[in-house]
Amino acid sequence: MQNNWGFYGRDREIADIRAILDRGRWFFCAVSGRRRIGKTSLIREALQAAGERRFLYVQIPDSDERGVVQAFQDALESQGMPPEGGQKFRTFADMANAIAALNASGFILILDEFQYFHRKVLSPFQSLLQDRVDRLRDTDKGGLIVLGSIHTEMSAILEDRTAPLFNRITDRIEIDHWDFATLFQMFDAHGIVDPGQQLFLWTLFEGVPKFYRDAFDQGVLVPSPTYRSDTLRRLFFEGSSPLRDEADNWFLREFRGRYDTVLKLLARFGPCSHGTLMDEFSRAGAETGTQLGGYLKILIDKYRMVECQRPIFAAKTSRKTRYALTDNFLTAWLGALKRNVDAARIMPLERPLAAADADLAKIEGVAFERMVRGLTVECSRKGVDDFVLSEMIQGYWDSADTEIDLIAVDELINGLVRFGSCKRSAAKHTVQERVEFDGHIDRFMKTPGGGKVQTLIPQKALYAPVFPEEQRRTLSAAGYVCRDLVDFRHFLFPAKE
């Protein structure tokens, strides 16, 4: 078991950054990804691995011109590089000139939270930076890396044709969650082999490195029979808990108006239709349906916090569309943790802690479905499973109470269509549940969507975090494919079994 925190995965991204550095030309690279995804750690790891590279990191505050310029000067002084002659930077022009001079001397400048320059009060810096960039672009020293956590604001600065910095970027890197191979690598390093604990942690943190690092620092990223209560207590409920205010400070503070109401409703009711969401939105004392549509559009397009889910083969205009939160941490916080963390301020800890654990267990069911879909896609993409997707994996539901957790199509290689049922516990795959599951499949095959897979061999699959061997044999003999997290880990790392 590893006693220190390592740097996990990101081989492709590091290779991309190394290739940029090795060109020997000035560059302007934009790196984007959600908060806490590890953008800064990635850049530092890549630069350190590159050897003798001089760089300056500046975190841009959500402030005015004076605050940003002061943050830049503070970063210089903290690295032992005060302005010549004790000069004080006072304006964006001073800052832009300093960036150009540092680049010309071979420094790589890293500007974090670059999306703040989309704010009206800070936007004049864009034109000043454009002028310096145009002078640097044909040189052979230094470079500029800008990091941003809000996709649309980064796009507005760098990709809008009317923006000063349009067409100035030389490279772009998108940082996503850890893939499952990296996640299992990290779990192995810290002895997390219990599939139940793996699902619990993924429900909370998905593939966000910073959250797992917090768990490690608090001593709860270890195998333990009390991992659930220990993790929740240390990370969320105690006075010094590092994630106690995380959502409010780094997610929800971005939102204004009724966005928080929409997010809370989606966290509470899970994937739900527009009609259900509208009813609950109105009941919450909110505004009209037109306004709800506007909030959803912003949350989907700008913040990527909400996604539209449609049944397999359904058109984009389908009335069966559901809306769901895309972020596990936010779902867990709003759906299970926040109200109980608040309650712990006025009552003995054990009661709200137990309530949070129970609420989180309900969320794990939906999270496990997402986990299975993601694992299936990753294994197919890497060619390590016996099922090769030819259609993006989706679920199915309709007004006739037909609901199938996932449908996967392997038409080109094996001629299969796989119908999946996901349960948080293998014990829930009872005889009655399987009979109902078979009925859902029969009804689906009579729909237009079912007509699209009539020529394929049907395959029924059951999913759980772990299947006891005796149950697996029984279910396999009954014609069901069994898949659990142990199987998926074996597909991704066959030599480790």
C-alpha positions, 0 to 999 in steps of 0.5 A: 500500500502506497504511503504517499500521494503520487501523480496518476495517469495523464500520459497522453496530456503530458506527451502533448505538452512535451511535444509543444515544449520540444518544438522550440517555438513560442506557443500560446496553449489553452488548457480547459477543464472543470474545477479541481480536475488537476489542470495546474498539477498536470502543467507543473508535472509536465514542466518539471519532467521537461527539465530546465524550464523556467516558469511563472504561475499566476492565479488570476483573482475574480477581482478588478484591474488593480487586484489582478495586477497586484496578484501578478506582482505578488507572484513575481516577488514570491518567486524572487523576481521583483520588478527592476528598480522596485517598479510597481505594476499599476495597470494591465499595460504594465502587466502585459509588458512584463509578460512579453519581457518574461516570454522574450527571456525564455520564461513560460507564463501560466495564467490560471482562471483565465476565464475571468478576463471575460468579465467586463471589468477585466476584458481590456486586458485581452486587447493588450495581450493580443498586441504582445502575442502578435509580437511574440508569435514568430519568436523562438523563446518562452510561451503562454499557457492559460488555464480555465474552468468555464468552457464557454467563457474560455471560448468567448475569449479565444474563439469568438471572431470578434474577440481580440485573441481570436485565432491566436491560440497555437495549441488547445488541451482539454482535461477530463476526469481520470479514466477508469484505468487510472482510477483503478491504478490509484485504487491499487496503489492505496489498497482499495480493492473492495468494489463497494468502497470503489463505488462509494468513492466514485459516487462522491468524487468520480474521476476528480484527482483533487478530491481523492488527494483530500481523502488521502490527506485525511487518512481515509483513502485506505481499506477499512470496514468503517470507510463510509462513516470515516470518509463522510466524517473527515471530509465533510462533517468535522469543523476542519473538513476540507470539502465542507464548503467546497460546493458553495465556494467553487461551484454554486458561487458561479450561479445567480437567480434560480440556477441553484433551485434547478440544480437542487431539484435535479439532485433530489429527483434524479434524471427527470422529465421536463414536466416533472422538473417544471412541476417541482420548479413551480412548487418551489415558488419559482418563475415560469416555464420559459425561464426554466428553459433558459436556466436549463440552457445555461446549465447545459451549454455554459456550465455543462452541469446538466445533460439531456438524456434520451432513450436509445435511437430517440431524436433530439426533439423527443418528448421523452428527454430527461435532465440530469446532473453531470457532476457526481460531487455536486449530485452527492452534495445537493442530494445527500450531504448539504442538508445533513452537514447543516443539521450537524451544526445544531444536533449531535453528529451521529444522527445527520451522519447516518442520514447522509450515508443513507441518502448517499446509498440511494444516489449510488444506484444511479451513479452505478449505472453511469459507472457501468456505461463509462466502463463499457465505453472505455473497455470498448474503445481500448479493445479489452472487452469482448463487446465492441460498441457500434452505437453509443450506449444508452438506456430506454424508457417510455410511457408504457413503464418500459425501462431498461438501464442500458442498451449496447449495440455491437453490430459490426463485430459480433452482431449483438445487442446487450440489454443491461440491468444495474443493481447496487447489490448483486442480491437485488437481482432476484428471480422476480426482478429478472422476470420483470427485466425480461418483460421490459426487453420483450416490450422494447423489441415491439417498439420502433427502436426494437425494430432497429435491432431485430436482426441482432442476437439479444444478450441479457446482462446483469451488473453489480459491484461484485457477484459472489461466485455461486450466484454468478454460476447460477445466473450464467446457467440461466442465460445471463451475462454477469459483469462487476467491477472486478471484471472491468478491472481485469479487462483493463489490467489483465496481468494484475489478476 
